[in-house]
Amino acid sequence: MARIRMLTSVAGEGFSWRAGEEIDLPGAEAAKWADGVRAELVRDTPVETPEEPPSVERAARRPARRKAAAPRGTK
């Protein structure tokens, strides 16, 4: 069974659903109704959100190379 939340009110022979109402339907039937216009799927488990934003990872840098000094007395 899958749960859907109605986005529009719908009525037919033997049923009447209001906008905002949550209904349990077999998976295939729920997928047909949950088209984003008539209804949407409802998650069973809440979405996990991190407690803290992820920290930025930085790569370690090598120390800068020093240029070799020119020998003294030459230009």
C-alpha positions as CSV (number, residue, x, y, z in Angstrom):
1,M,0.0,0.0,0.0
2,A,1.1,3.5,-0.8
3,R,-0.2,6.7,0.7
4,I,-1.1,9.7,-1.5
5,R,-2.3,13.2,-0.6
6,M,-5.0,14.6,-2.8
7,L,-4.3,18.0,-4.4
8,T,-7.8,18.4,-5.9
9,S,-11.2,17.1,-4.8
10,V,-12.3,14.0,-6.7
11,A,-15.6,12.0,-6.5
12,G,-16.8,9.0,-8.3
13,E,-19.0,5.9,-7.9
14,G,-18.3,4.7,-4.4
15,F,-15.7,7.3,-3.3
16,S,-15.2,10.9,-2.5
17,W,-11.8,12.5,-1.7
18,R,-11.2,16.1,-0.7
19,A,-8.1,18.2,-1.4
20,G,-5.6,17.6,1.4
21,E,-7.0,14.2,2.4
22,E,-4.5,11.3,2.6
23,I,-5.5,7.9,1.2
24,D,-3.9,4.5,1.1
25,L,-4.1,2.7,-2.3
26,P,-2.3,-0.2,-3.9
27,G,1.1,0.8,-5.3
28,A,0.1,0.8,-9.0
29,E,-3.1,2.7,-8.4
30,A,-1.4,5.2,-6.2
31,A,1.2,5.8,-8.9
32,K,-1.6,6.6,-11.4
33,W,-3.2,9.1,-9.1
34,A,0.1,10.7,-8.0
35,D,0.7,12.7,-11.1
36,G,1.4,16.0,-9.4
37,V,-1.9,17.5,-10.5
38,R,-4.5,15.3,-8.8
39,A,-2.4,13.9,-6.0
40,E,1.2,13.4,-4.7
41,L,2.9,10.5,-2.9
42,V,3.4,10.9,0.8
43,R,6.7,9.7,2.4
44,D,6.4,7.2,5.2
45,T,9.6,8.3,6.8
46,P,10.7,11.9,7.3
47,V,13.5,13.2,5.2
48,E,16.8,13.3,7.1
49,T,18.5,16.7,7.3
50,P,22.0,17.2,8.6
51,E,22.3,18.9,11.9
52,E,25.2,21.0,10.8
53,P,26.1,22.1,7.3
54,P,29.0,20.1,5.8
55,S,32.4,21.6,6.3
56,V,34.5,22.5,3.3
57,E,37.3,20.1,2.7
58,R,40.6,21.6,1.7
59,A,43.5,19.8,0.2
60,A,46.9,20.0,1.9
61,R,49.4,22.2,0.0
62,R,53.1,21.6,-0.4
63,P,55.4,24.3,0.8
64,A,56.4,26.7,-2.0
65,R,59.7,25.9,-3.6
66,R,62.4,28.5,-3.1
67,K,64.2,29.6,-6.1
68,A,67.9,28.8,-6.1
69,A,70.1,31.8,-5.4
70,A,72.4,32.9,-8.2
71,P,76.1,32.2,-7.4
72,R,77.9,35.3,-6.0
73,G,80.1,37.3,-8.3
74,T,78.2,36.5,-11.5
75,K,75.5,38.4,-13.2
